[in-house]
Amino acid sequence: MGDKNELDSLLGQWQDVPASDPQLKHRVWTRIAAEDSRKAQSLPDWLTQLLGMISTPLGATAFVAASIVCGIVVAELRLDRSSSVQKEELAQNYIQLIEARTQFLKEEDSE
């Protein structure tokens, strides 16, 4: 029974919560705005402008399209480079095979 009385007294104290500060909402939003402006000032001007442009639907679409085009160009360049390396390796292997065949024929003729 003693626990129930303790609980009742604690609940009675809990109900005596002081009224909230009427300026609390204003102060919170003021601090949020101050933090946002501080963050905005910490970025370079060109980055702030870029983020401003990208935040619009047209800017975001242009950014995505440019990223896709850049990715395709990079992939094509890598494929072109790997293709030329592969062609060079094939040419070297072909030359080695021809030289080996020529050497074998020379040895066969000399016997």
Short mmCIF file of the C-alpha atoms (twelve columns), coordinates in Angstrom:
data_MODEL
# 
_entry.id   MODEL 
# 
loop_
_atom_site.group_PDB 
_atom_site.id 
_atom_site.type_symbol 
_atom_site.label_atom_id 
_atom_site.label_alt_id 
_atom_site.label_comp_id 
_atom_site.label_asym_id 
_atom_site.label_seq_id 
_atom_site.Cartn_x 
_atom_site.Cartn_y 
_atom_site.Cartn_z 
_atom_site.pdbx_PDB_model_num 
ATOM 1   C CA . MET A 1   0.000  0.000   0.000   1 
ATOM 2   C CA . GLY A 2   2.887  2.361   0.650   1 
ATOM 3   C CA . ASP A 3   3.953  2.175   -2.992  1 
ATOM 4   C CA . LYS A 4   0.530  3.318   -4.143  1 
ATOM 5   C CA . ASN A 5   0.647  6.390   -1.883  1 
ATOM 6   C CA . GLU A 6   4.124  7.239   -3.149  1 
ATOM 7   C CA . LEU A 7   2.917  6.922   -6.715  1 
ATOM 8   C CA . ASP A 8   -0.073 9.145   -6.013  1 
ATOM 9   C CA . SER A 9   2.118  11.825  -4.484  1 
ATOM 10  C CA . LEU A 10  4.538  11.668  -7.430  1 
ATOM 11  C CA . LEU A 11  1.659  11.925  -9.876  1 
ATOM 12  C CA . GLY A 12  0.322  14.875  -7.902  1 
ATOM 13  C CA . GLN A 13  3.682  16.639  -8.262  1 
ATOM 14  C CA . TRP A 14  3.780  15.872  -11.963 1 
ATOM 15  C CA . GLN A 15  0.520  17.718  -12.498 1 
ATOM 16  C CA . ASP A 16  2.038  20.901  -11.085 1 
ATOM 17  C CA . VAL A 17  4.066  21.599  -14.225 1 
ATOM 18  C CA . PRO A 18  4.726  25.315  -14.728 1 
ATOM 19  C CA . ALA A 19  3.185  26.910  -17.804 1 
ATOM 20  C CA . SER A 20  5.421  26.932  -20.860 1 
ATOM 21  C CA . ASP A 21  7.151  30.082  -21.943 1 
ATOM 22  C CA . PRO A 22  5.019  31.880  -24.556 1 
ATOM 23  C CA . GLN A 23  8.165  33.083  -26.353 1 
ATOM 24  C CA . LEU A 24  9.659  29.580  -26.569 1 
ATOM 25  C CA . LYS A 25  8.466  28.926  -30.128 1 
ATOM 26  C CA . HIS A 26  9.813  32.284  -31.316 1 
ATOM 27  C CA . ARG A 27  13.188 31.730  -29.648 1 
ATOM 28  C CA . VAL A 28  13.505 28.222  -31.112 1 
ATOM 29  C CA . TRP A 29  12.790 29.433  -34.654 1 
ATOM 30  C CA . THR A 30  15.177 32.362  -34.190 1 
ATOM 31  C CA . ARG A 31  17.958 29.982  -33.188 1 
ATOM 32  C CA . ILE A 32  17.194 27.702  -36.156 1 
ATOM 33  C CA . ALA A 33  17.316 30.665  -38.551 1 
ATOM 34  C CA . ALA A 34  20.580 31.872  -37.005 1 
ATOM 35  C CA . GLU A 35  22.099 28.395  -37.387 1 
ATOM 36  C CA . ASP A 36  20.976 28.189  -41.019 1 
ATOM 37  C CA . SER A 37  22.482 31.573  -41.827 1 
ATOM 38  C CA . ARG A 38  25.721 30.612  -40.062 1 
ATOM 39  C CA . LYS A 39  25.925 27.420  -42.130 1 
ATOM 40  C CA . ALA A 40  25.183 29.323  -45.317 1 
ATOM 41  C CA . GLN A 41  27.972 31.780  -44.545 1 
ATOM 42  C CA . SER A 42  30.470 28.977  -43.996 1 
ATOM 43  C CA . LEU A 43  30.097 27.765  -47.624 1 
ATOM 44  C CA . PRO A 44  31.924 29.495  -50.474 1 
ATOM 45  C CA . ASP A 45  29.767 31.746  -52.648 1 
ATOM 46  C CA . TRP A 46  30.066 29.555  -55.743 1 
ATOM 47  C CA . LEU A 47  28.957 26.476  -53.798 1 
ATOM 48  C CA . THR A 48  26.015 28.338  -52.303 1 
ATOM 49  C CA . GLN A 49  24.966 29.452  -55.795 1 
ATOM 50  C CA . LEU A 50  25.377 25.923  -57.151 1 
ATOM 51  C CA . LEU A 51  23.265 24.467  -54.357 1 
ATOM 52  C CA . GLY A 52  20.669 27.145  -54.997 1 
ATOM 53  C CA . MET A 53  20.481 26.211  -58.678 1 
ATOM 54  C CA . ILE A 54  20.357 22.475  -57.985 1 
ATOM 55  C CA . SER A 55  17.560 22.904  -55.465 1 
ATOM 56  C CA . THR A 56  15.114 23.876  -58.239 1 
ATOM 57  C CA . PRO A 57  13.404 21.118  -60.263 1 
ATOM 58  C CA . LEU A 58  14.955 22.301  -63.531 1 
ATOM 59  C CA . GLY A 59  18.398 22.568  -61.932 1 
ATOM 60  C CA . ALA A 60  18.117 19.122  -60.377 1 
ATOM 61  C CA . THR A 61  17.052 17.630  -63.707 1 
ATOM 62  C CA . ALA A 62  19.962 19.331  -65.485 1 
ATOM 63  C CA . PHE A 63  22.385 18.079  -62.820 1 
ATOM 64  C CA . VAL A 64  21.163 14.495  -63.160 1 
ATOM 65  C CA . ALA A 65  21.341 14.689  -66.965 1 
ATOM 66  C CA . ALA A 66  24.872 16.124  -66.845 1 
ATOM 67  C CA . SER A 67  25.933 13.401  -64.411 1 
ATOM 68  C CA . ILE A 68  24.573 10.694  -66.718 1 
ATOM 69  C CA . VAL A 69  26.325 12.192  -69.757 1 
ATOM 70  C CA . CYS A 70  29.624 12.473  -67.844 1 
ATOM 71  C CA . GLY A 71  29.285 8.852   -66.709 1 
ATOM 72  C CA . ILE A 72  28.692 7.674   -70.267 1 
ATOM 73  C CA . VAL A 73  31.677 9.666   -71.571 1 
ATOM 74  C CA . VAL A 74  33.965 8.257   -68.883 1 
ATOM 75  C CA . ALA A 75  32.743 4.718   -69.577 1 
ATOM 76  C CA . GLU A 76  33.343 5.157   -73.322 1 
ATOM 77  C CA . LEU A 77  36.848 6.501   -72.722 1 
ATOM 78  C CA . ARG A 78  37.673 3.557   -70.470 1 
ATOM 79  C CA . LEU A 79  36.271 1.082   -72.993 1 
ATOM 80  C CA . ASP A 80  38.209 2.739   -75.807 1 
ATOM 81  C CA . ARG A 81  41.424 2.591   -73.790 1 
ATOM 82  C CA . SER A 82  40.913 -1.036  -72.766 1 
ATOM 83  C CA . SER A 83  40.039 -1.896  -76.375 1 
ATOM 84  C CA . SER A 84  43.256 -0.338  -77.662 1 
ATOM 85  C CA . VAL A 85  45.279 -2.152  -74.991 1 
ATOM 86  C CA . GLN A 86  43.585 -5.414  -75.941 1 
ATOM 87  C CA . LYS A 87  44.322 -4.812  -79.643 1 
ATOM 88  C CA . GLU A 88  47.944 -4.099  -78.833 1 
ATOM 89  C CA . GLU A 89  48.224 -7.312  -76.809 1 
ATOM 90  C CA . LEU A 90  46.649 -9.297  -79.647 1 
ATOM 91  C CA . ALA A 91  49.090 -7.775  -82.129 1 
ATOM 92  C CA . GLN A 92  52.048 -8.652  -79.895 1 
ATOM 93  C CA . ASN A 93  50.792 -12.238 -79.490 1 
ATOM 94  C CA . TYR A 94  50.319 -12.520 -83.255 1 
ATOM 95  C CA . ILE A 95  53.856 -11.274 -83.900 1 
ATOM 96  C CA . GLN A 96  55.246 -13.756 -81.384 1 
ATOM 97  C CA . LEU A 97  53.325 -16.614 -83.027 1 
ATOM 98  C CA . ILE A 98  54.563 -15.612 -86.494 1 
ATOM 99  C CA . GLU A 99  58.172 -15.372 -85.254 1 
ATOM 100 C CA . ALA A 100 57.888 -18.760 -83.557 1 
ATOM 101 C CA . ARG A 101 56.414 -20.294 -86.727 1 
ATOM 102 C CA . THR A 102 59.135 -18.682 -88.883 1 
ATOM 103 C CA . GLN A 103 61.837 -19.938 -86.539 1 
ATOM 104 C CA . PHE A 104 60.332 -23.455 -86.618 1 
ATOM 105 C CA . LEU A 105 60.242 -23.443 -90.443 1 
ATOM 106 C CA . LYS A 106 63.866 -22.252 -90.621 1 
ATOM 107 C CA . GLU A 107 64.972 -25.031 -88.308 1 
ATOM 108 C CA . GLU A 108 62.988 -27.554 -90.327 1 
ATOM 109 C CA . ASP A 109 64.564 -26.388 -93.623 1 
ATOM 110 C CA . SER A 110 68.082 -26.564 -92.224 1 
ATOM 111 C CA . GLU A 111 67.699 -30.208 -91.264 1 
# 
